[in-house]
């Protein structure tokens, strides 16, 4: 599992060349950070690999004496490489003629940026003594699709947000909608049921279920929220992400309250299948989501995936759940202050 223990959130990033003649500002949220082991990056960095931070073109501003040259990379793409005209430090490069993003050289960032790479690319030319990132993605050449890298980055940045704002988030607490849903969920469980709070956050639901006499397991990807759960409710949280769920017929109930929505929709079928396997026959599932379409960051930079009632019903049915009931409510206000419709779904594992 990749943890976001060193990933931090900085509103604006800055950097520059070795001599100080060139300075730049990154005002947009970075799209990803990776290590590239191609021979071109090894040469430009005069090191074992190049460190690249992808940022939107409109979010990058640079000032100072720059020169550039163009060359075809090992991938076959025509690249434009920009460097300081005074000291020669490579600053950034773009794919021509229509760059989708700017690749800023990570080593030129000012200290305190808090970013971590999530992938190794061009590993076929990696120096043999360089270990791959633990738990990171790896590609022998240029990735055929950048989506997995972007999704991994978004997930870690979301975890970083909760690590950074854990106390504030926990202080906000839950509303009556949360308590009503929890009461209904608990009422359908057998006495002393084994329940998993998957994405437990500050631990309020796990604590409430424990008070009702259930055997509760709490799990979350944020170390910061895990500390809040322990401090506020005495809940011991297992640090882990959805894909770490490997249990087989262990639980009578799964409470997944506004946590699955931080995962890309493409991964939901696999994760719902994992949830079904984790439930005992006839076990109950609760899922809370934001209603809507598409995916993307909210005002605070957290990644969200949305679903309609029909889409969620189809996904649950395909995963093997029955007796599906989905309620849509309006006017729910999120931590970022925005209002949205929400979906509250309950279902039972089919035989």
C-alpha positions as CSV (number, residue, x, y, z in Angstrom):
1,X,0.0,0.0,0.0
2,X,1.3,3.5,-0.9
3,X,0.8,5.9,2.0
4,X,0.7,9.7,1.7
5,X,2.7,10.2,4.9
6,X,5.1,12.8,3.3
7,X,2.6,14.2,0.7
8,X,1.5,17.7,1.8
9,X,-0.7,20.4,0.4
10,X,0.9,23.6,-0.8
11,X,-1.4,26.3,-2.4
12,X,1.4,27.6,-4.7
13,X,4.6,26.0,-5.7
14,X,7.8,27.9,-6.8
15,X,11.2,27.0,-8.1
16,X,14.0,28.0,-10.3
17,X,17.4,27.3,-11.8
18,X,20.7,26.8,-10.0
19,X,22.0,30.3,-10.5
20,X,18.8,32.1,-9.7
21,X,18.3,33.8,-13.0
22,X,15.1,31.8,-13.9
23,X,12.2,31.6,-11.5
24,X,8.8,30.1,-11.9
25,X,5.4,29.7,-10.2
26,X,2.9,26.9,-10.3
27,X,-0.5,28.2,-9.5
28,X,-2.6,25.2,-10.5
29,X,-2.9,21.8,-8.8
30,X,-0.2,19.4,-10.2
31,X,-1.6,16.6,-12.3
32,X,1.0,14.0,-11.3
33,X,4.7,13.4,-10.4
34,X,6.8,10.5,-11.6
35,X,10.3,9.3,-12.1
36,X,11.5,8.8,-15.7
37,X,14.4,6.4,-16.3
38,X,14.8,7.0,-20.1
39,X,18.3,7.8,-21.3
40,X,17.2,11.4,-22.2
41,X,16.1,12.1,-18.7
42,X,19.2,10.5,-17.3
43,X,21.3,12.9,-19.4
44,X,19.3,16.0,-18.7
45,X,19.4,15.4,-14.9
46,X,23.0,14.1,-15.0
47,X,21.7,11.5,-12.6
48,X,20.0,8.1,-12.4
49,X,16.5,9.4,-13.4
50,X,14.5,12.5,-14.1
51,X,11.8,13.8,-11.8
52,X,8.8,15.3,-13.6
53,X,5.9,17.2,-12.2
54,X,3.0,17.6,-14.7
55,X,1.1,20.8,-14.4
56,X,-1.6,22.5,-16.6
57,X,-0.2,24.8,-19.2
58,X,-2.2,27.7,-17.8
59,X,-1.0,27.1,-14.3
60,X,2.7,27.6,-15.1
61,X,4.5,31.0,-15.3
62,X,8.2,31.4,-15.8
63,X,10.5,34.5,-15.9
64,X,14.1,34.8,-16.8
65,X,16.6,34.1,-19.6
66,X,15.5,30.8,-21.2
67,X,16.8,28.9,-24.2
68,X,15.3,25.8,-25.8
69,X,16.0,23.0,-28.3
70,X,13.8,20.4,-29.8
71,X,14.4,16.6,-30.2
72,X,12.5,13.4,-30.6
73,X,12.3,11.5,-27.4
74,X,12.5,7.7,-27.2
75,X,8.7,7.7,-27.2
76,X,8.8,9.2,-30.7
77,X,7.2,12.4,-29.6
78,X,8.8,15.8,-30.6
79,X,9.8,17.5,-27.4
80,X,10.8,21.1,-26.6
81,X,13.3,21.3,-23.8
82,X,13.7,24.7,-21.9
83,X,16.8,25.5,-19.8
84,X,18.4,28.5,-18.2
85,X,20.5,30.5,-20.6
86,X,23.0,31.4,-17.9
87,X,23.6,28.2,-15.9
88,X,22.1,25.5,-18.2
89,X,19.6,24.1,-15.6
90,X,16.8,22.3,-17.3
91,X,13.5,23.9,-16.2
92,X,10.7,22.2,-18.1
93,X,9.7,20.5,-21.3
94,X,6.6,20.2,-23.4
95,X,5.4,17.9,-26.2
96,X,4.9,19.8,-29.4
97,X,3.1,21.1,-31.3
98,X,0.1,21.0,-28.9
99,X,1.2,20.5,-25.3
100,X,-1.5,19.2,-22.9
101,X,0.6,19.9,-19.9
102,X,4.1,21.2,-18.8
103,X,6.6,18.8,-17.4
104,X,8.5,20.7,-14.8
105,X,11.7,19.2,-13.5
106,X,11.0,18.2,-9.9
107,X,14.6,18.9,-8.8
108,X,14.1,22.6,-9.5
109,X,11.2,23.0,-7.0
110,X,11.9,25.1,-3.9
111,X,12.2,23.1,-0.6
112,X,9.0,22.3,1.2
113,X,6.9,21.3,-1.8
114,X,5.8,18.1,-0.2
115,X,5.3,16.2,-3.4
116,X,6.0,12.5,-4.0
117,X,6.3,10.5,-7.3
118,X,3.7,7.8,-7.8
119,X,5.2,6.0,-10.8
120,X,8.4,4.8,-12.5
121,X,8.4,5.0,-16.4
122,X,10.9,3.7,-18.9
123,X,12.1,1.1,-16.4
124,X,13.7,-0.9,-19.2
125,X,16.6,1.6,-19.1
126,X,16.6,1.9,-15.3
127,X,20.0,1.6,-13.7
128,X,20.1,-1.8,-12.0
129,X,21.0,-0.4,-8.5
130,X,18.0,2.0,-8.4
131,X,15.0,0.4,-6.6
132,X,11.5,1.0,-7.9
133,X,9.1,3.0,-5.8
134,X,7.5,0.9,-3.1
135,X,3.9,0.3,-4.0
136,X,4.2,2.6,-7.0
137,X,3.2,2.0,-10.6
138,X,5.9,0.9,-13.1
139,X,6.0,0.9,-16.9
140,X,8.8,-0.5,-19.1
141,X,8.3,2.3,-21.6
142,X,6.0,5.3,-22.1
143,X,2.7,4.5,-20.5
144,X,0.1,3.8,-23.2
145,X,-2.5,5.5,-21.0
146,X,-1.8,8.1,-18.3
147,X,-5.1,7.5,-16.5
148,X,-3.8,5.1,-13.9
149,X,-1.0,7.5,-13.0
150,X,-3.3,10.5,-12.7
151,X,-5.8,8.5,-10.7
152,X,-3.1,7.3,-8.3
153,X,-2.0,10.9,-7.8
154,X,-5.5,12.1,-7.2
155,X,-6.0,9.4,-4.6
156,X,-2.9,10.3,-2.7
157,X,-3.6,14.1,-2.9
158,X,-7.1,13.4,-1.4
159,X,-5.6,11.4,1.4
160,X,-3.1,14.2,1.9
161,X,-6.0,16.6,2.3
162,X,-7.6,14.5,5.0
163,X,-4.2,14.1,6.8
164,X,-3.7,17.9,6.7
165,X,-7.3,18.9,7.7
166,X,-8.2,15.9,9.9
167,X,-8.9,17.9,13.0
168,X,-11.1,20.4,11.2
169,X,-12.9,17.7,9.3
170,X,-13.6,15.7,12.4
171,X,-14.7,18.9,14.3
172,X,-17.4,19.5,11.7
173,X,-19.0,16.3,12.7
174,X,-22.0,14.5,11.1
175,X,-25.5,15.7,10.5
176,X,-29.0,14.1,11.2
177,X,-29.0,12.5,7.8
178,X,-26.0,10.5,8.8
179,X,-27.5,9.4,12.1
180,X,-30.9,8.5,10.5
181,X,-29.1,6.3,7.9
182,X,-27.0,4.6,10.6
183,X,-30.0,3.8,12.7
184,X,-31.8,2.2,9.7
185,X,-28.6,0.2,8.8
186,X,-28.1,-1.0,12.4
187,X,-31.8,-2.0,12.8
188,X,-31.4,-4.6,10.0
189,X,-28.4,-6.3,11.5
190,X,-28.4,-9.3,13.8
191,X,-27.5,-8.9,17.5
192,X,-23.7,-8.7,18.0
193,X,-23.1,-8.5,14.2
194,X,-19.6,-8.1,12.8
195,X,-19.5,-4.7,11.0
196,X,-16.8,-3.1,8.9
197,X,-16.8,0.7,8.7
198,X,-14.9,1.1,5.4
199,X,-13.6,4.6,5.1
200,X,-14.4,5.4,8.7
201,X,-13.1,9.0,8.8
202,X,-13.2,10.4,12.3
203,X,-14.8,7.2,13.6
204,X,-18.2,8.6,14.7
205,X,-20.1,5.8,13.0
206,X,-17.8,3.1,14.3
207,X,-18.2,4.4,17.8
208,X,-22.0,4.5,17.5
209,X,-22.1,0.9,16.2
210,X,-19.8,-0.2,19.0
211,X,-22.2,1.4,21.5
212,X,-25.0,-0.7,20.0
213,X,-23.1,-3.9,20.8
214,X,-21.7,-4.7,17.4
215,X,-18.2,-6.0,16.8
216,X,-16.8,-3.2,14.8
217,X,-13.7,-3.0,12.5
218,X,-12.7,0.4,11.3
219,X,-10.6,1.1,8.2
220,X,-9.4,4.3,6.5
221,X,-6.5,5.4,4.3
222,X,-5.8,8.6,6.2
223,X,-3.4,8.4,9.1
224,X,-4.6,11.8,10.3
225,X,-8.2,10.7,10.5
226,X,-7.2,7.5,12.2
227,X,-5.5,9.6,14.9
228,X,-8.7,11.6,15.3
229,X,-10.8,8.5,15.6
230,X,-8.6,7.2,18.3
231,X,-8.5,10.6,20.1
232,X,-12.2,11.3,20.0
233,X,-13.8,7.9,20.2
234,X,-11.1,5.4,21.3
235,X,-11.4,3.6,17.9
236,X,-8.4,1.7,16.6
237,X,-8.3,2.2,12.9
238,X,-6.6,-0.2,10.4
239,X,-4.8,2.0,7.8
240,X,-5.7,0.7,4.4
241,X,-7.3,1.6,1.1
242,X,-10.3,-0.1,-0.6
243,X,-8.1,-2.4,-2.7
244,X,-6.6,-3.7,0.6
245,X,-10.0,-5.3,1.4
246,X,-9.3,-9.1,1.2
247,X,-11.8,-10.4,3.7
248,X,-13.9,-13.4,2.8
249,X,-17.4,-13.8,4.4
250,X,-16.2,-12.1,7.6
251,X,-18.8,-9.4,8.1
252,X,-22.5,-9.2,8.6
253,X,-22.6,-5.5,7.6
254,X,-20.5,-3.0,5.6
255,X,-20.9,0.7,6.3
256,X,-19.4,2.6,3.4
257,X,-20.5,6.2,4.0
258,X,-19.2,8.8,1.6
259,X,-15.8,7.2,1.1
260,X,-16.2,5.2,-2.1
261,X,-16.9,8.5,-3.9
262,X,-13.2,9.3,-3.6
263,X,-12.4,6.4,-5.9
264,X,-12.5,6.5,-9.7
265,X,-15.6,5.0,-11.2
266,X,-13.6,2.6,-13.3
267,X,-12.6,0.8,-10.1
268,X,-16.0,0.5,-8.5
269,X,-17.0,-2.9,-10.1
270,X,-13.9,-4.5,-8.6
271,X,-14.3,-2.8,-5.2
272,X,-18.0,-3.7,-5.0
273,X,-17.1,-7.3,-5.8
274,X,-14.6,-7.2,-2.9
275,X,-17.3,-5.8,-0.6
276,X,-19.7,-8.7,-1.6
277,X,-17.0,-11.3,-0.8
278,X,-16.3,-9.7,2.5
279,X,-20.0,-10.1,3.5
280,X,-21.4,-13.3,4.9
281,X,-24.4,-14.6,2.9
282,X,-27.3,-12.2,3.5
283,X,-25.0,-9.5,4.8
284,X,-26.1,-5.9,4.6
285,X,-24.3,-3.1,2.7
286,X,-24.8,0.7,3.1
287,X,-23.2,3.1,0.7
288,X,-23.4,6.9,0.7
289,X,-22.5,8.9,-2.4
290,X,-23.0,12.3,-4.0
291,X,-25.4,12.2,-6.9
292,X,-24.3,13.4,-10.3
293,X,-22.3,12.6,-13.3
294,X,-18.6,12.4,-14.1
295,X,-15.7,13.0,-11.7
296,X,-13.1,15.6,-10.7
297,X,-11.8,17.7,-7.8
298,X,-14.0,19.8,-5.5
299,X,-13.2,23.3,-4.3
300,X,-10.7,21.9,-1.8
301,X,-8.9,19.6,-4.3
302,X,-10.5,16.3,-3.2
303,X,-11.2,13.9,-6.0
304,X,-14.9,12.9,-6.3
305,X,-16.7,10.3,-8.5
306,X,-20.4,10.8,-8.9
307,X,-23.3,8.5,-9.9
308,X,-27.0,8.6,-10.7
309,X,-29.5,6.4,-8.9
310,X,-29.8,4.2,-12.0
311,X,-26.1,3.8,-12.4
312,X,-25.6,2.8,-8.8
313,X,-28.4,0.3,-8.9
314,X,-26.9,-1.3,-12.0
315,X,-23.5,-1.5,-10.4
316,X,-24.8,-3.1,-7.2
317,X,-26.9,-5.6,-9.2
318,X,-23.9,-6.6,-11.4
319,X,-21.8,-7.1,-8.2
320,X,-24.3,-9.6,-6.9
321,X,-26.4,-7.5,-4.5
322,X,-30.2,-7.9,-4.1
323,X,-33.0,-6.1,-2.3
324,X,-31.5,-2.8,-3.4
325,X,-33.1,0.4,-2.1
326,X,-31.7,3.8,-3.1
327,X,-32.9,7.1,-1.6
328,X,-32.0,10.5,-3.2
329,X,-31.9,13.5,-0.9
330,X,-31.2,17.1,-1.8
331,X,-29.6,20.1,-0.1
332,X,-26.8,18.3,1.7
333,X,-23.9,20.7,2.4
334,X,-20.3,19.3,2.1
335,X,-17.2,20.2,3.9
336,X,-16.3,22.6,1.0
337,X,-19.5,24.5,1.6
338,X,-21.2,23.4,-1.7
339,X,-24.7,21.8,-1.7
340,X,-25.5,18.6,-3.6
341,X,-27.9,15.8,-3.9
342,X,-26.8,12.6,-2.2
343,X,-27.6,8.9,-2.7
344,X,-28.1,6.6,0.3
345,X,-28.2,2.9,-0.8
346,X,-28.8,-0.3,1.1
347,X,-28.6,-3.7,-0.3
348,X,-28.1,-7.4,0.7
349,X,-25.6,-9.9,-0.5
350,X,-27.3,-12.3,-2.8
351,X,-26.8,-16.0,-2.3
